[in-house]
């Protein structure tokens, strides 16, 4: 009888709507992971980057890519989202894709420097500049990974990456955005930003994801403790098998 009741409770919980977090809620959840649950920043970046690589491999298997070489351009910002992009590139290299990184404003934080060295040691090339001619990007790469801004949607940061965002708006190849598409407001969504084909939400989808209309939306939050999921009423769907991502 106890097992039946437990199943019924789980069934009822899974029918609750998926929670879309505000910017404040997302930052508070992350803070609790650090302070209360003793997750480290490097640990969370590693988990997130690996999950993003898994999502990309699921959405775009190497056999489905249009070009002979499985080339991917990873554009990284200087905040945490950029570090997640570096880790994602490293895992994609392990999955036999051919990532190239554009990382114009490098962070001086030791953790981020370590991730950069890891990519360099794996012979992942770094671009010194982003071609202004969009067609060159379309011709050279199958996909672009947008790891530029994420939750860091402050106007000052957006200005730093204006040229990159303009270029990404005009490319014809698919864009995969990590957590929050660059140029989007975390809560209000897309006023004049890019239009990614894939969105990988980290921990829980943000409110802007309600406006996402691309082909694939993945959630990467299987590492969240149950107590924290209940506190924030996240109501995530069941993850298939042992997967660290689930398609929404």
C-alpha positions as CSV (number, residue, x, y, z in Angstrom):
1,X,0.0,0.0,0.0
2,X,2.8,2.4,0.9
3,X,4.4,1.9,-2.5
4,X,1.1,2.7,-4.3
5,X,0.7,5.9,-2.3
6,X,4.2,6.9,-3.0
7,X,3.6,6.4,-6.8
8,X,0.4,8.4,-6.7
9,X,2.2,11.2,-4.9
10,X,5.0,11.2,-7.5
11,X,2.4,11.1,-10.3
12,X,0.6,14.1,-8.8
13,X,3.8,16.1,-8.4
14,X,4.8,15.4,-12.0
15,X,1.6,16.9,-13.3
16,X,2.4,20.3,-11.7
17,X,3.5,22.9,-14.3
18,X,7.2,23.4,-14.9
19,X,8.5,26.5,-13.1
20,X,10.2,29.3,-15.0
21,X,12.5,31.3,-12.8
22,X,12.9,35.1,-12.5
23,X,16.4,36.4,-12.5
24,X,16.3,36.9,-8.7
25,X,15.1,33.4,-8.1
26,X,17.8,31.9,-10.4
27,X,20.5,33.8,-8.5
28,X,19.1,32.8,-5.1
29,X,18.9,29.2,-6.1
30,X,22.6,29.3,-7.3
31,X,23.6,31.0,-4.0
32,X,22.0,28.2,-2.0
33,X,23.8,25.6,-4.0
34,X,27.1,27.3,-3.1
35,X,26.3,28.2,0.5
36,X,23.9,25.6,1.8
37,X,24.7,22.5,-0.3
38,X,28.5,23.2,-0.7
39,X,28.6,23.0,-4.5
40,X,31.7,24.7,-5.9
41,X,31.7,27.1,-8.8
42,X,34.1,25.0,-10.8
43,X,31.9,21.9,-10.1
44,X,28.7,23.6,-11.4
45,X,30.5,25.0,-14.5
46,X,31.8,21.5,-15.3
47,X,28.4,19.9,-14.8
48,X,26.7,22.6,-17.0
49,X,29.3,22.4,-19.8
50,X,29.1,18.7,-20.0
51,X,25.3,18.8,-20.1
52,X,25.4,21.4,-22.9
53,X,27.7,19.2,-24.9
54,X,25.3,16.3,-24.4
55,X,22.4,18.4,-25.6
56,X,24.2,19.5,-28.7
57,X,25.2,15.9,-29.5
58,X,21.6,14.9,-29.1
59,X,20.2,17.7,-31.2
60,X,22.9,17.6,-33.9
61,X,24.5,14.2,-34.2
62,X,27.7,14.3,-36.2
63,X,26.0,12.3,-39.0
64,X,23.4,15.0,-39.4
65,X,25.8,17.9,-40.0
66,X,25.8,19.3,-43.5
67,X,29.6,19.9,-43.8
68,X,32.2,17.1,-44.1
69,X,34.0,18.3,-41.0
70,X,32.0,18.5,-37.7
71,X,33.0,22.1,-37.1
72,X,31.4,24.1,-34.3
73,X,32.1,27.8,-33.3
74,X,31.9,28.4,-29.6
75,X,31.6,32.1,-28.7
76,X,32.4,32.7,-25.0
77,X,31.8,35.8,-22.8
78,X,34.0,36.8,-19.8
79,X,31.4,35.8,-17.2
80,X,30.3,32.3,-16.0
81,X,28.4,31.5,-19.2
82,X,31.7,31.9,-21.1
83,X,33.4,29.4,-18.8
84,X,30.5,26.9,-19.4
85,X,31.2,27.4,-23.1
86,X,34.8,26.5,-22.6
87,X,33.9,23.3,-20.8
88,X,31.3,22.5,-23.5
89,X,33.9,22.9,-26.2
90,X,36.2,20.5,-24.4
91,X,33.5,17.8,-24.1
92,X,32.5,18.3,-27.7
93,X,36.1,17.7,-28.6
94,X,35.9,14.4,-26.7
95,X,32.8,13.5,-28.6
96,X,34.8,13.9,-31.8
97,X,33.4,17.3,-32.9
98,X,35.8,20.0,-34.0
99,X,35.1,23.1,-31.9
100,X,36.8,26.4,-32.4
101,X,36.6,29.0,-29.6
102,X,36.2,32.8,-29.9
103,X,36.9,34.3,-26.5
104,X,37.6,38.0,-27.1
105,X,37.5,39.3,-23.5
106,X,39.2,36.6,-21.3
107,X,38.5,36.5,-17.6
108,X,41.5,36.7,-15.2
109,X,39.7,34.4,-12.6
110,X,41.9,31.4,-11.8
111,X,39.1,28.9,-12.5
112,X,38.4,30.4,-15.9
113,X,42.1,30.5,-16.7
114,X,42.3,26.7,-15.9
115,X,39.4,26.0,-18.3
116,X,41.2,27.9,-21.0
117,X,44.4,26.0,-20.5
118,X,42.5,22.7,-20.7
119,X,41.1,23.7,-24.1
120,X,44.5,24.8,-25.3
121,X,46.1,21.5,-24.2
122,X,43.5,19.6,-26.2
123,X,44.5,21.6,-29.3
124,X,41.2,23.4,-29.6
125,X,41.9,26.4,-31.8
126,X,41.1,30.0,-30.5
127,X,40.2,32.6,-33.1
128,X,42.0,36.0,-32.7
129,X,39.0,37.8,-34.3
130,X,35.5,37.0,-35.5
131,X,35.1,37.4,-39.3
132,X,33.0,40.5,-40.1
133,X,31.8,38.7,-43.3
134,X,29.0,36.5,-42.1
135,X,29.2,34.2,-45.1
136,X,32.7,33.1,-44.0
137,X,31.2,31.9,-40.7
138,X,28.3,30.1,-42.5
139,X,30.9,28.4,-44.8
140,X,33.3,27.3,-42.1
141,X,31.0,26.0,-39.3
142,X,28.0,23.8,-38.9
143,X,26.8,25.4,-35.7
144,X,27.4,28.3,-33.3
145,X,27.3,27.9,-29.5
146,X,26.2,31.2,-27.8
147,X,28.0,31.2,-24.4
148,X,28.3,35.0,-24.3
149,X,26.0,36.5,-21.7
150,X,23.6,34.1,-20.0
151,X,22.2,35.6,-16.8
152,X,24.6,38.5,-17.2
153,X,22.2,40.7,-19.2
154,X,23.4,44.1,-17.9
155,X,23.4,46.8,-20.5
156,X,27.1,47.5,-20.0
157,X,28.0,43.9,-20.8
158,X,25.7,43.8,-23.8
159,X,27.6,46.9,-25.2
160,X,30.9,45.0,-24.9
161,X,29.5,42.3,-27.2
162,X,27.4,44.5,-29.6
163,X,29.4,43.4,-32.7
164,X,29.2,39.7,-31.8
165,X,25.5,39.9,-31.2
166,X,25.0,41.7,-34.5
167,X,26.9,39.0,-36.3
168,X,25.0,36.2,-34.7
169,X,21.7,37.8,-35.7
170,X,22.7,37.5,-39.4
171,X,24.3,34.0,-39.6
172,X,22.3,31.3,-41.4
173,X,23.7,28.3,-39.4
174,X,21.9,27.1,-36.2
175,X,22.7,28.8,-32.9
176,X,22.6,26.9,-29.6
177,X,22.2,29.3,-26.6
178,X,23.3,28.4,-23.1
179,X,20.7,29.2,-20.4
180,X,19.6,32.7,-21.8
181,X,20.0,33.7,-25.4
182,X,22.5,36.6,-25.6
183,X,20.7,39.9,-26.0
184,X,17.5,38.7,-24.4
185,X,16.2,40.1,-21.1
186,X,16.2,37.2,-18.6
187,X,12.6,37.8,-17.8
188,X,11.0,39.8,-20.6
189,X,12.7,37.7,-23.4
190,X,13.6,38.8,-26.9
191,X,13.3,42.5,-27.9
192,X,16.0,42.6,-30.5
193,X,18.2,39.6,-29.8
194,X,19.3,36.5,-31.6
195,X,16.9,33.6,-32.6
196,X,18.6,30.3,-31.5
197,X,17.4,27.0,-32.8
198,X,18.3,25.2,-29.5
199,X,18.1,26.5,-25.9
200,X,19.8,24.6,-23.0
201,X,18.3,25.8,-19.7
202,X,20.6,25.3,-16.7
203,X,19.1,24.2,-13.4
204,X,15.6,25.5,-14.4
205,X,14.3,27.4,-17.3
206,X,14.2,31.2,-16.9
207,X,11.1,33.3,-17.6
208,X,12.5,34.4,-21.0
209,X,12.3,30.7,-22.2
210,X,8.6,31.0,-22.4
211,X,9.2,33.0,-25.6
212,X,11.6,30.5,-27.1
213,X,10.3,29.1,-30.4
214,X,13.2,27.1,-31.7
215,X,13.4,23.4,-32.5
216,X,14.8,22.0,-29.2
217,X,14.6,23.1,-25.6
218,X,16.7,21.0,-23.2
219,X,16.8,21.2,-19.4
220,X,20.0,20.4,-17.6
221,X,19.3,20.3,-13.9
222,X,19.5,16.7,-12.7
223,X,22.1,17.6,-10.1
224,X,19.7,19.7,-8.1
225,X,18.9,18.3,-4.6
226,X,15.3,17.3,-4.1
227,X,14.8,19.7,-1.2
228,X,15.9,22.6,-3.4
229,X,13.6,21.5,-6.2
230,X,10.7,21.4,-3.8
231,X,11.5,24.8,-2.2
232,X,11.5,26.6,-5.5
233,X,8.6,24.4,-6.8
234,X,10.6,23.6,-10.0
235,X,8.5,20.5,-10.9
236,X,11.0,19.3,-13.6
237,X,9.9,16.4,-15.9
238,X,11.4,13.0,-15.4
239,X,14.9,12.6,-16.9
240,X,15.1,9.5,-19.2
241,X,17.2,6.7,-18.0
242,X,20.5,8.0,-16.6
243,X,20.5,11.1,-18.9
244,X,21.7,14.5,-17.4
245,X,19.4,16.4,-19.8
246,X,15.7,16.2,-20.8
247,X,14.0,17.7,-23.8
248,X,11.1,19.9,-22.9
